[in-house]
């Protein structure tokens, strides 16, 4: 739970005890992934998650 709080600092998310968000570290580092594609793509914009909405 401490890792989740640290990794989602600054991101608005549901903090109810009955709901557990995905921890960001389960995903590959997007900068590293894109560096492998640099000969095929041009990065124009980088997006950052600022909110997580649970429906």
PQR file with spaces between the fields and no chain letter, atoms N, CA, C, O and H, PARSE charges and radii, in Angstrom:
ATOM       1  N    UNK     1       0.829   -1.196    0.000 -0.4000 1.5000
ATOM       2  CA   UNK     1       0.000    0.000    0.000 -0.0000 2.0000
ATOM       3  C    UNK     1       0.873    1.259    0.000  0.5500 1.7000
ATOM       4  O    UNK     1       0.520    2.263   -0.618 -0.5500 1.4000
ATOM       5  N    UNK     2       2.009    1.199    0.695 -0.4000 1.5000
ATOM       6  CA   UNK     2       2.909    2.357    0.701 -0.0000 2.0000
ATOM       7  C    UNK     2       3.454    2.631   -0.697  0.5500 1.7000
ATOM       8  O    UNK     2       3.567    3.786   -1.107 -0.5500 1.4000
ATOM       9  H    UNK     2       2.296    0.383    1.197  0.4000 1.0000
ATOM      10  N    UNK     3       3.796    1.556   -1.436 -0.4000 1.5000
ATOM      11  CA   UNK     3       4.274    1.720   -2.815 -0.0000 2.0000
ATOM      12  C    UNK     3       3.203    2.360   -3.693  0.5500 1.7000
ATOM      13  O    UNK     3       3.504    3.246   -4.494 -0.5500 1.4000
ATOM      14  H    UNK     3       3.704    0.618   -1.103  0.4000 1.0000
ATOM      15  N    UNK     4       1.962    1.919   -3.549 -0.4000 1.5000
ATOM      16  CA   UNK     4       0.865    2.478   -4.335 -0.0000 2.0000
ATOM      17  C    UNK     4       0.714    3.964   -4.047  0.5500 1.7000
ATOM      18  O    UNK     4       0.584    4.761   -4.976 -0.5500 1.4000
ATOM      19  H    UNK     4       1.717    1.200   -2.899  0.4000 1.0000
ATOM      20  N    UNK     5       0.730    4.346   -2.786 -0.4000 1.5000
ATOM      21  CA   UNK     5       0.596    5.759   -2.416 -0.0000 2.0000
ATOM      22  C    UNK     5       1.754    6.577   -2.977  0.5500 1.7000
ATOM      23  O    UNK     5       1.548    7.687   -3.469 -0.5500 1.4000
ATOM      24  H    UNK     5       0.836    3.699   -2.032  0.4000 1.0000
ATOM      25  N    UNK     6       2.965    6.040   -2.908 -0.4000 1.5000
ATOM      26  CA   UNK     6       4.146    6.763   -3.408 -0.0000 2.0000
ATOM      27  C    UNK     6       4.097    6.907   -4.933  0.5500 1.7000
ATOM      28  O    UNK     6       4.379    7.980   -5.467 -0.5500 1.4000
ATOM      29  H    UNK     6       3.132    5.139   -2.509  0.4000 1.0000
ATOM      30  N    UNK     7       3.741    5.834   -5.624 -0.4000 1.5000
ATOM      31  CA   UNK     7       3.749    5.853   -7.085 -0.0000 2.0000
ATOM      32  C    UNK     7       2.594    6.643   -7.685  0.5500 1.7000
ATOM      33  O    UNK     7       2.656    7.037   -8.850 -0.5500 1.4000
ATOM      34  H    UNK     7       3.513    4.963   -5.190  0.4000 1.0000
ATOM      35  N    UNK     8       1.548    6.879   -6.912 -0.4000 1.5000
ATOM      36  CA   UNK     8       0.411    7.643   -7.432 -0.0000 2.0000
ATOM      37  C    UNK     8       0.321    9.033   -6.799  0.5500 1.7000
ATOM      38  O    UNK     8      -0.709    9.699   -6.901 -0.5500 1.4000
ATOM      39  H    UNK     8       1.497    6.559   -5.966  0.4000 1.0000
ATOM      40  N    UNK     9       1.379    9.459   -6.160 -0.4000 1.5000
ATOM      41  CA   UNK     9       1.396   10.811   -5.582 -0.0000 2.0000
ATOM      42  C    UNK     9       1.176   11.832   -6.696  0.5500 1.7000
ATOM      43  O    UNK     9       1.828   11.769   -7.738 -0.5500 1.4000
ATOM      44  H    UNK     9       2.216    8.918   -6.078  0.4000 1.0000
ATOM      45  N    UNK    10       0.266   12.760   -6.477 -0.4000 1.5000
ATOM      46  CA   UNK    10      -0.031   13.777   -7.483 -0.0000 2.0000
ATOM      47  C    UNK    10      -1.073   13.355   -8.498  0.5500 1.7000
ATOM      48  O    UNK    10      -1.433   14.146   -9.370 -0.5500 1.4000
ATOM      49  H    UNK    10      -0.264   12.811   -5.631  0.4000 1.0000
ATOM      50  N    UNK    11      -1.565   12.133   -8.410 -0.4000 1.5000
ATOM      51  CA   UNK    11      -2.616   11.643   -9.305 -0.0000 2.0000
ATOM      52  C    UNK    11      -3.899   11.500   -8.497  0.5500 1.7000
ATOM      53  O    UNK    11      -3.925   10.819   -7.471 -0.5500 1.4000
ATOM      54  H    UNK    11      -1.273   11.490   -7.702  0.4000 1.0000
ATOM      55  N    UNK    12      -4.952   12.141   -8.964 -0.4000 1.5000
ATOM      56  CA   UNK    12      -6.244   12.036   -8.281 -0.0000 2.0000
ATOM      57  C    UNK    12      -6.808   10.657   -8.551  0.5500 1.7000
ATOM      58  O    UNK    12      -6.972   10.270   -9.708 -0.5500 1.4000
ATOM      59  H    UNK    12      -4.931   12.694   -9.797  0.4000 1.0000
ATOM      60  N    UNK    13      -7.104    9.913   -7.507 -0.4000 1.5000
ATOM      61  CA   UNK    13      -7.602    8.555   -7.662 -0.0000 2.0000
ATOM      62  C    UNK    13      -8.548    8.219   -6.523  0.5500 1.7000
ATOM      63  O    UNK    13      -8.605    8.926   -5.517 -0.5500 1.4000
ATOM      64  H    UNK    13      -6.970   10.226   -6.567  0.4000 1.0000
ATOM      65  N    UNK    14      -9.294    7.127   -6.692 -0.4000 1.5000
ATOM      66  CA   UNK    14     -10.197    6.653   -5.647 -0.0000 2.0000
ATOM      67  C    UNK    14      -9.366    6.027   -4.537  0.5500 1.7000
ATOM      68  O    UNK    14      -8.540    5.151   -4.795 -0.5500 1.4000
ATOM      69  H    UNK    14      -9.248    6.553   -7.509  0.4000 1.0000
ATOM      70  N    UNK    15      -9.578    6.467   -3.320 -0.4000 1.5000
ATOM      71  CA   UNK    15      -8.797    5.962   -2.197 -0.0000 2.0000
ATOM      72  C    UNK    15      -9.662    5.187   -1.207  0.5500 1.7000
ATOM      73  O    UNK    15      -9.301    5.047   -0.039 -0.5500 1.4000
ATOM      74  H    UNK    15     -10.249    7.179   -3.111  0.4000 1.0000
ATOM      75  N    UNK    16     -10.812    4.680   -1.678 -0.4000 1.5000
ATOM      76  CA   UNK    16     -11.672    3.863   -0.830 -0.0000 2.0000
ATOM      77  C    UNK    16     -10.985    2.548   -0.508  0.5500 1.7000
ATOM      78  O    UNK    16     -10.271    1.996   -1.345 -0.5500 1.4000
ATOM      79  H    UNK    16     -11.106    4.794   -2.627  0.4000 1.0000
ATOM      80  N    UNK    17     -11.195    2.047    0.690 -0.4000 1.5000
ATOM      81  CA   UNK    17     -10.552    0.786    1.098 -0.0000 2.0000
ATOM      82  C    UNK    17     -10.995   -0.388    0.245  0.5500 1.7000
ATOM      83  O    UNK    17     -10.231   -1.339    0.080 -0.5500 1.4000
ATOM      84  H    UNK    17     -11.776    2.495    1.370  0.4000 1.0000
ATOM      85  N    UNK    18     -12.198   -0.356   -0.301 -0.4000 1.5000
ATOM      86  CA   UNK    18     -12.700   -1.464   -1.101 -0.0000 2.0000
ATOM      87  C    UNK    18     -12.233   -1.458   -2.540  0.5500 1.7000
ATOM      88  O    UNK    18     -12.536   -2.390   -3.285 -0.5500 1.4000
ATOM      89  H    UNK    18     -12.819    0.417   -0.167  0.4000 1.0000
ATOM      90  N    UNK    19     -11.507   -0.439   -2.953 -0.4000 1.5000
ATOM      91  CA   UNK    19     -11.057   -0.321   -4.339 -0.0000 2.0000
ATOM      92  C    UNK    19      -9.545   -0.162   -4.351  0.5500 1.7000
ATOM      93  O    UNK    19      -8.998    0.713   -3.679 -0.5500 1.4000
ATOM      94  H    UNK    19     -11.261    0.319   -2.348  0.4000 1.0000
ATOM      95  N    UNK    20      -8.876   -1.011   -5.119 -0.4000 1.5000
ATOM      96  CA   UNK    20      -7.422   -0.947   -5.222 -0.0000 2.0000
ATOM      97  C    UNK    20      -7.048   -0.658   -6.669  0.5500 1.7000
ATOM      98  O    UNK    20      -7.328   -1.462   -7.558 -0.5500 1.4000
ATOM      99  H    UNK    20      -9.320   -1.721   -5.665  0.4000 1.0000
ATOM     100  N    UNK    21      -6.414    0.490   -6.908 -0.4000 1.5000
ATOM     101  CA   UNK    21      -5.974    0.848   -8.258 -0.0000 2.0000
ATOM     102  C    UNK    21      -4.781   -0.002   -8.665  0.5500 1.7000
ATOM     103  O    UNK    21      -4.099   -0.582   -7.820 -0.5500 1.4000
ATOM     104  H    UNK    21      -6.187    1.143   -6.185  0.4000 1.0000
ATOM     105  N    UNK    22      -4.535   -0.068   -9.979 -0.4000 1.5000
ATOM     106  CA   UNK    22      -3.333   -0.733  -10.462 -0.0000 2.0000
ATOM     107  C    UNK    22      -2.118    0.099  -10.071  0.5500 1.7000
ATOM     108  O    UNK    22      -2.160    1.327  -10.134 -0.5500 1.4000
ATOM     109  H    UNK    22      -5.088    0.404  -10.665  0.4000 1.0000
ATOM     110  N    UNK    23      -1.061   -0.549   -9.675 -0.4000 1.5000
ATOM     111  CA   UNK    23       0.158    0.148   -9.309 -0.0000 2.0000
ATOM     112  C    UNK    23       0.944    0.443  -10.599  0.5500 1.7000
ATOM     113  O    UNK    23       1.144   -0.466  -11.405 -0.5500 1.4000
ATOM     114  H    UNK    23      -1.027   -1.547   -9.624  0.4000 1.0000
ATOM     115  N    UNK    24       1.385    1.666  -10.810 -0.4000 1.5000
ATOM     116  CA   UNK    24       2.049    2.038  -12.059 -0.0000 2.0000
ATOM     117  C    UNK    24       3.277    1.203  -12.414  0.5500 1.7000
ATOM     118  O    UNK    24       3.600    1.076  -13.595 -0.5500 1.4000
ATOM     119  H    UNK    24       1.222    2.404  -10.156  0.4000 1.0000
ATOM     120  N    UNK    25       3.964    0.634  -11.436 -0.4000 1.5000
ATOM     121  CA   UNK    25       5.191   -0.110  -11.740 -0.0000 2.0000
ATOM     122  C    UNK    25       4.937   -1.424  -12.486  0.5500 1.7000
ATOM     123  O    UNK    25       5.894   -2.078  -12.901 -0.5500 1.4000
ATOM     124  H    UNK    25       3.701    0.737  -10.477  0.4000 1.0000
ATOM     125  N    UNK    26       3.673   -1.827  -12.667 -0.4000 1.5000
ATOM     126  CA   UNK    26       3.403   -3.044  -13.443 -0.0000 2.0000
ATOM     127  C    UNK    26       3.573   -2.789  -14.938  0.5500 1.7000
ATOM     128  O    UNK    26       3.622   -3.735  -15.724 -0.5500 1.4000
ATOM     129  H    UNK    26       2.896   -1.295  -12.330  0.4000 1.0000
ATOM     130  N    UNK    27       3.662   -1.522  -15.337 -0.4000 1.5000
ATOM     131  CA   UNK    27       3.802   -1.165  -16.740 -0.0000 2.0000
ATOM     132  C    UNK    27       5.255   -0.883  -17.088  0.5500 1.7000
ATOM     133  O    UNK    27       6.035   -0.446  -16.242 -0.5500 1.4000
ATOM     134  H    UNK    27       3.622   -0.753  -14.699  0.4000 1.0000
ATOM     135  N    UNK    28       5.606   -1.134  -18.330 -0.4000 1.5000
ATOM     136  CA   UNK    28       6.953   -0.838  -18.795 -0.0000 2.0000
ATOM     137  C    UNK    28       7.164    0.678  -18.823  0.5500 1.7000
ATOM     138  O    UNK    28       6.213    1.443  -18.985 -0.5500 1.4000
ATOM     139  H    UNK    28       4.972   -1.489  -19.018  0.4000 1.0000
ATOM     140  N    UNK    29       8.397    1.092  -18.667 -0.4000 1.5000
ATOM     141  CA   UNK    29       8.752    2.510  -18.745 -0.0000 2.0000
ATOM     142  C    UNK    29       8.553    2.982  -20.185  0.5500 1.7000
ATOM     143  O    UNK    29       9.230    2.505  -21.096 -0.5500 1.4000
ATOM     144  H    UNK    29       9.169    0.470  -18.536  0.4000 1.0000
ATOM     145  N    UNK    30       7.629    3.914  -20.389 -0.4000 1.5000
ATOM     146  CA   UNK    30       7.280    4.351  -21.747 -0.0000 2.0000
ATOM     147  C    UNK    30       8.451    5.022  -22.457  0.5500 1.7000
ATOM     148  O    UNK    30       8.592    4.892  -23.673 -0.5500 1.4000
ATOM     149  H    UNK    30       7.079    4.302  -19.649  0.4000 1.0000
ATOM     150  N    UNK    31       9.291    5.736  -21.715 -0.4000 1.5000
ATOM     151  CA   UNK    31      10.453    6.372  -22.350 -0.0000 2.0000
ATOM     152  C    UNK    31      11.422    5.323  -22.885  0.5500 1.7000
ATOM     153  O    UNK    31      11.989    5.490  -23.965 -0.5500 1.4000
ATOM     154  H    UNK    31       9.177    5.842  -20.728  0.4000 1.0000
ATOM     155  N    UNK    32      11.608    4.257  -22.142 -0.4000 1.5000
ATOM     156  CA   UNK    32      12.485    3.172  -22.595 -0.0000 2.0000
ATOM     157  C    UNK    32      11.882    2.468  -23.810  0.5500 1.7000
ATOM     158  O    UNK    32      12.585    2.189  -24.781 -0.5500 1.4000
ATOM     159  H    UNK    32      11.147    4.121  -21.265  0.4000 1.0000
ATOM     160  N    UNK    33      10.585    2.182  -23.755 -0.4000 1.5000
ATOM     161  CA   UNK    33       9.907    1.524  -24.878 -0.0000 2.0000
ATOM     162  C    UNK    33      10.028    2.377  -26.140  0.5500 1.7000
ATOM     163  O    UNK    33      10.369    1.869  -27.208 -0.5500 1.4000
ATOM     164  H    UNK    33      10.013    2.408  -22.967  0.4000 1.0000
ATOM     165  N    UNK    34       9.746    3.674  -26.013 -0.4000 1.5000
ATOM     166  CA   UNK    34       9.799    4.553  -27.182 -0.0000 2.0000
ATOM     167  C    UNK    34      11.215    4.723  -27.709  0.5500 1.7000
ATOM     168  O    UNK    34      11.398    4.947  -28.905 -0.5500 1.4000
ATOM     169  H    UNK    34       9.469    4.087  -25.145  0.4000 1.0000
ATOM     170  N    UNK    35      12.219    4.623  -26.847 -0.4000 1.5000
ATOM     171  CA   UNK    35      13.603    4.748  -27.317 -0.0000 2.0000
ATOM     172  C    UNK    35      13.957    3.611  -28.278  0.5500 1.7000
ATOM     173  O    UNK    35      14.794    3.787  -29.163 -0.5500 1.4000
ATOM     174  H    UNK    35      12.071    4.441  -25.875  0.4000 1.0000
ATOM     175  N    UNK    36      13.327    2.447  -28.110 -0.4000 1.5000
ATOM     176  CA   UNK    36      13.559    1.335  -29.030 -0.0000 2.0000
ATOM     177  C    UNK    36      12.870    1.554  -30.380  0.5500 1.7000
ATOM     178  O    UNK    36      13.189    0.873  -31.355 -0.5500 1.4000
ATOM     179  H    UNK    36      12.647    2.303  -27.390  0.4000 1.0000
ATOM     180  N    UNK    37      11.924    2.505  -30.442 -0.4000 1.5000
ATOM     181  CA   UNK    37      11.156    2.762  -31.665 -0.0000 2.0000
ATOM     182  C    UNK    37      11.608    4.027  -32.387  0.5500 1.7000
ATOM     183  O    UNK    37      10.982    4.434  -33.366 -0.5500 1.4000
ATOM     184  H    UNK    37      11.665    3.058  -29.650  0.4000 1.0000
ATOM     185  N    UNK    38      12.687    4.653  -31.919 -0.4000 1.5000
ATOM     186  CA   UNK    38      13.055    5.985  -32.421 -0.0000 2.0000
ATOM     187  C    UNK    38      13.317    6.033  -33.922  0.5500 1.7000
ATOM     188  O    UNK    38      13.189    7.097  -34.528 -0.5500 1.4000
ATOM     189  H    UNK    38      13.195    4.322  -31.124  0.4000 1.0000
ATOM     190  N    UNK    39      13.678    4.918  -34.533 -0.4000 1.5000
ATOM     191  CA   UNK    39      13.890    4.923  -35.983 -0.0000 2.0000
ATOM     192  C    UNK    39      12.579    4.775  -36.756  0.5500 1.7000
ATOM     193  O    UNK    39      12.574    4.897  -37.981 -0.5500 1.4000
ATOM     194  H    UNK    39      13.782    4.054  -34.040  0.4000 1.0000
ATOM     195  N    UNK    40      11.458    4.513  -36.056 -0.4000 1.5000
ATOM     196  CA   UNK    40      10.172    4.319  -36.729 -0.0000 2.0000
ATOM     197  C    UNK    40       9.147    5.409  -36.417  0.5500 1.7000
ATOM     198  O    UNK    40       8.187    5.579  -37.168 -0.5500 1.4000
ATOM     199  H    UNK    40      11.462    4.414  -35.061  0.4000 1.0000
ATOM     200  N    UNK    41       9.335    6.151  -35.321 -0.4000 1.5000
ATOM     201  CA   UNK    41       8.350    7.141  -34.915 -0.0000 2.0000
ATOM     202  C    UNK    41       9.023    8.443  -34.489  0.5500 1.7000
ATOM     203  O    UNK    41      10.213    8.476  -34.176 -0.5500 1.4000
ATOM     204  H    UNK    41      10.115    6.012  -34.710  0.4000 1.0000
ATOM     205  N    UNK    42       8.245    9.491  -34.487 -0.4000 1.5000
ATOM     206  CA   UNK    42       8.685   10.774  -33.948 -0.0000 2.0000
ATOM     207  C    UNK    42       7.739   11.131  -32.802  0.5500 1.7000
ATOM     208  O    UNK    42       6.533   11.264  -33.010 -0.5500 1.4000
ATOM     209  H    UNK    42       7.279    9.464  -34.742  0.4000 1.0000
ATOM     210  N    UNK    43       8.276   11.284  -31.610 -0.4000 1.5000
ATOM     211  CA   UNK    43       7.460   11.657  -30.461 -0.0000 2.0000
ATOM     212  C    UNK    43       7.153   13.143  -30.577  0.5500 1.7000
ATOM     213  O    UNK    43       8.057   13.977  -30.627 -0.5500 1.4000
ATOM     214  H    UNK    43       9.256   11.176  -31.442  0.4000 1.0000
ATOM     215  N    UNK    44       5.861   13.460  -30.620 -0.4000 1.5000
ATOM     216  CA   UNK    44       5.422   14.845  -30.763 -0.0000 2.0000
ATOM     217  C    UNK    44       4.935   15.390  -29.426  0.5500 1.7000
ATOM     218  O    UNK    44       5.196   16.544  -29.089 -0.5500 1.4000
ATOM     219  H    UNK    44       5.127   12.783  -30.580  0.4000 1.0000
ATOM     220  N    UNK    45       4.231   14.561  -28.667 -0.4000 1.5000
ATOM     221  CA   UNK    45       3.696   14.960  -27.368 -0.0000 2.0000
ATOM     222  C    UNK    45       3.871   13.805  -26.382  0.5500 1.7000
ATOM     223  O    UNK    45       3.881   12.639  -26.774 -0.5500 1.4000
ATOM     224  H    UNK    45       4.019   13.622  -28.941  0.4000 1.0000
ATOM     225  N    UNK    46       4.006   14.136  -25.132 -0.4000 1.5000
ATOM     226  CA   UNK    46       4.032   13.140  -24.071 -0.0000 2.0000
ATOM     227  C    UNK    46       2.900   13.457  -23.109  0.5500 1.7000
ATOM     228  O    UNK    46       2.782   14.586  -22.632 -0.5500 1.4000
ATOM     229  H    UNK    46       3.998   15.084  -24.814  0.4000 1.0000
ATOM     230  N    UNK    47       2.072   12.471  -22.825 -0.4000 1.5000
ATOM     231  CA   UNK    47       0.939   12.644  -21.930 -0.0000 2.0000
ATOM     232  C    UNK    47       1.262   12.063  -20.565  0.5500 1.7000
ATOM     233  O    UNK    47       2.009   11.090  -20.461 -0.5500 1.4000
ATOM     234  H    UNK    47       2.168   11.554  -23.212  0.4000 1.0000
ATOM     235  N    UNK    48       0.704   12.652  -19.521 -0.4000 1.5000
ATOM     236  CA   UNK    48       0.886   12.164  -18.165 -0.0000 2.0000
ATOM     237  C    UNK    48      -0.483   12.040  -17.520  0.5500 1.7000
ATOM     238  O    UNK    48      -1.305   12.954  -17.592 -0.5500 1.4000
ATOM     239  H    UNK    48       0.097   13.442  -19.605  0.4000 1.0000
ATOM     240  N    UNK    49      -0.714   10.899  -16.891 -0.4000 1.5000
ATOM     241  CA   UNK    49      -1.989   10.675  -16.220 -0.0000 2.0000
ATOM     242  C    UNK    49      -2.100   11.607  -15.017  0.5500 1.7000
ATOM     243  O    UNK    49      -1.177   11.716  -14.210 -0.5500 1.4000
ATOM     244  H    UNK    49      -0.047   10.157  -16.833  0.4000 1.0000
ATOM     245  N    UNK    50      -3.251   12.280  -14.913 -0.4000 1.5000
ATOM     246  CA   UNK    50      -3.475   13.152  -13.751 -0.0000 2.0000
ATOM     247  C    UNK    50      -4.733   12.768  -12.988  0.5500 1.7000
ATOM     248  O    UNK    50      -4.979   13.277  -11.895 -0.5500 1.4000
ATOM     249  H    UNK    50      -4.001   12.192  -15.569  0.4000 1.0000
ATOM     250  N    UNK    51      -5.535   11.868  -13.564 -0.4000 1.5000
ATOM     251  CA   UNK    51      -6.758   11.449  -12.884 -0.0000 2.0000
ATOM     252  C    UNK    51      -7.097   10.020  -13.287  0.5500 1.7000
ATOM     253  O    UNK    51      -6.817    9.606  -14.412 -0.5500 1.4000
ATOM     254  H    UNK    51      -5.335   11.454  -14.452  0.4000 1.0000
ATOM     255  N    UNK    52      -7.684    9.285  -12.396 -0.4000 1.5000
ATOM     256  CA   UNK    52      -8.114    7.917  -12.639 -0.0000 2.0000
ATOM     257  C    UNK    52      -9.576    7.836  -12.246  0.5500 1.7000
ATOM     258  O    UNK    52      -9.914    8.025  -11.077 -0.5500 1.4000
ATOM     259  H    UNK    52      -7.912    9.621  -11.482  0.4000 1.0000
ATOM     260  N    UNK    53     -10.453    7.556  -13.207 -0.4000 1.5000
ATOM     261  CA   UNK    53     -11.888    7.528  -12.947 -0.0000 2.0000
ATOM     262  C    UNK    53     -12.368    6.091  -12.993  0.5500 1.7000
ATOM     263  O    UNK    53     -12.144    5.384  -13.976 -0.5500 1.4000
ATOM     264  H    UNK    53     -10.179    7.402  -14.156  0.4000 1.0000
ATOM     265  N    UNK    54     -13.030    5.659  -11.928 -0.4000 1.5000
ATOM     266  CA   UNK    54     -13.588    4.321  -11.857 -0.0000 2.0000
ATOM     267  C    UNK    54     -15.086    4.433  -12.080  0.5500 1.7000
ATOM     268  O    UNK    54     -15.777    5.179  -11.387 -0.5500 1.4000
ATOM     269  H    UNK    54     -13.212    6.233  -11.130  0.4000 1.0000
ATOM     270  N    UNK    55     -15.575    3.687  -13.049 -0.4000 1.5000
ATOM     271  CA   UNK    55     -16.999    3.731  -13.395 -0.0000 2.0000
ATOM     272  C    UNK    55     -17.697    2.522  -12.860  0.5500 1.7000
ATOM     273  O    UNK    55     -18.905    2.373  -13.046 -0.5500 1.4000
ATOM     274  H    UNK    55     -15.013    3.080  -13.612  0.4000 1.0000
